[in-house]
Structure formats: structure tokens, C-alpha cells
Amino acid sequence: MSTANVNDPLQELVVDAAAVDRNAIASVLKGRIAIDSDSGRLVLSPSYNDLEARRKVLSVLLARKAAHLLKLAENEALTNKEVGEQTGLPPGTAAPSLKSLKELRLVSQDATKAYYISNAQLSNAIGFIKAQGGERP
């Protein structure tokens, strides 16, 4: 690195985005959802049950993203049915929650219509889970 770069105030803006994302994901999921090291299966903790439906859905999608980043899951997207199975929510609750989260632009769908949280949505999704009210922070 040249001396010009050392004194460049813009260098303070440079971060390892992957590390920042991993820390943020871990901080919001810790104590709520764990990931089995052998199967990548999500393990819901008692405090997970304190979340309302949309936050449960976002937390599960976020945990699936974490499992994928840890190479414990093949991909990070979950179908509507899988979201219902993973969250423990009935279809009549899971599907409207997914629709609402998509309308809020907190989740996306891939070509197969499976749901995931994109990297661009990550910060807002984490903020939504952390927020106490039911609306977008």
C-alpha cells in the first residue's frame, strides 16, 4: 500500500463486508435459532417463540442463509411449504407473512418462487427482527 492510501480518509470506509454480515446475522440469531453441525437443520430455541410470525419467518430465512454460508445447506432459499415446516407456523400464517415481507422488500424470490434474504436486504431484515413494533424500522 502506498503512503497516499495510508493517509486517505476514505480508507476508514473500507470493511470486510462478509465479516460484517456474518457478525450481524450471528448477533440477531444467537439465543433464538441454532444450526446443527451435521445436518444443517435449524434448531429453534425457546426465545424464538417470543417472536411474532413475520419475525419468525425472517429469522428462519436468515438462519438458512447462515447455514448456507457455513456450507451446511445446499442453498439459502426455502419454498413456502418449507418455511411453514421450519417455522412451525400453519400455512394460513406463514404464507401471508411471506407475502407481507416481500411487499416490505425484506425477502426476495428466486426463479422457482422460493424465498430468501438477499445481501442487499440483510441489514433491513435484521433491523426488522430487532425492532419491537410490528412495522418496518
N, C-alpha and C positions, 0 to 999 in steps of 0.2 A: 504494500500500500504506500502511495506517495505521501509526502508531508502535506500536500494540499488537501488530501482526503482526511487526514487526521484532524485538521482544524476546521473542516467543513461542518457547519451546524446541522446540515441535513443528515449527517451520519447518525444523529440521535434518533432519527425516524426509522432506522433500519433495525428490523427484528427478524427472528426466525418464526414466520407465520405458523408453521406446523407445530412448533413448541407452544406458541400462544394458544392455538386452537386446542391442543391436547390438554393443556392446563385448565382451560375454561370448561371443556367437556367433563374432565375429572371432577372439578370443583362442584358442578351442579348435580352430578350423578352420585357422588360419594354419599353413602348412607341411604340411598334410595334404590339403586339398581347395581348389582354386581354382575360380572361376566364369568361363566365357568371356563376355566383354563383349558379343559379338554375338548369340550363340545362347542363353546361359544354361546351356549344357552344363557339367556338372561335370567337372573335370579332377583326377584322383587323383594325388597326389604319392607318391614312394617311401615316405615315412614313414607313409602311410595303410596300407600293407601290414603294418606292425608291430602294428596293432590286431587284437584278436580279433573274431570275427564280429559279436557284438551291438554292439560299439563301431563297427564299420564301418557297420552298418545305421543306428545313431543319427547318425553323422557325415554320412552321405548325406542322411538326412531333415533334419538341421539345415542342411546346405548348400542343400538345396532350399528350406527356409524363407528362408534368406538371399537366394537368387535371387529368390524371390517378393517379399521386402521391397525388393529393388533394382529390382523391376519387370522382371526378366529372365525370369521364369517366370509363366505364367498363374495357377497355384495352387501351393500348397505340398504337397499330398498326392500320394503315389505308390502305385500298386497293388502288390500282392505281386510280380507279374511285373516291374514297373518297378524295384522295389527290387533284385531279383535282377540285372537288367541293369546298373543303376547301380553296385552294389557289386562286381560280378564274382563274387559267391558263387553256388554251384549252388543250385537250388531246394530241395534237401534240407537246405541250411544256412540259407538266407535265411528260409524260412517258419517253421521252429522259432525262429529268432532273433526274428522279429517277434512270434510268439506269446508268447515269454518276456518281451519288452519291454512288451507290452500287459499281461501279468499283473503286471509290476512297476509298472504305471501310468506308464511313461515315454513311451509313444506312445498315440495315440487313433486311431479310425477314423471316417471321415465316413459319410454315408448310402450311398455307393457302395462301402463297405468299403475305401477307400483309406486309407493310413496317413499320419499327420502328428504333429508335436510341437506341442501346444497351448502357448499362452503360459504357462499355469499349470504346465505340465510342464517348461518350458525350463530352469530352474535345476537341477532334479534330473537332467535328461538331460545337461546339461553336466558336472555333478559326476560322473555315471556314466562319461562318456567320459574324464575326467581321472583317475579312480581307477585304481590299479594292479591291484587284485584284480579278480576276476570278479563280485563281488557288489555290490549297491547300497551306496553310501557312507552 
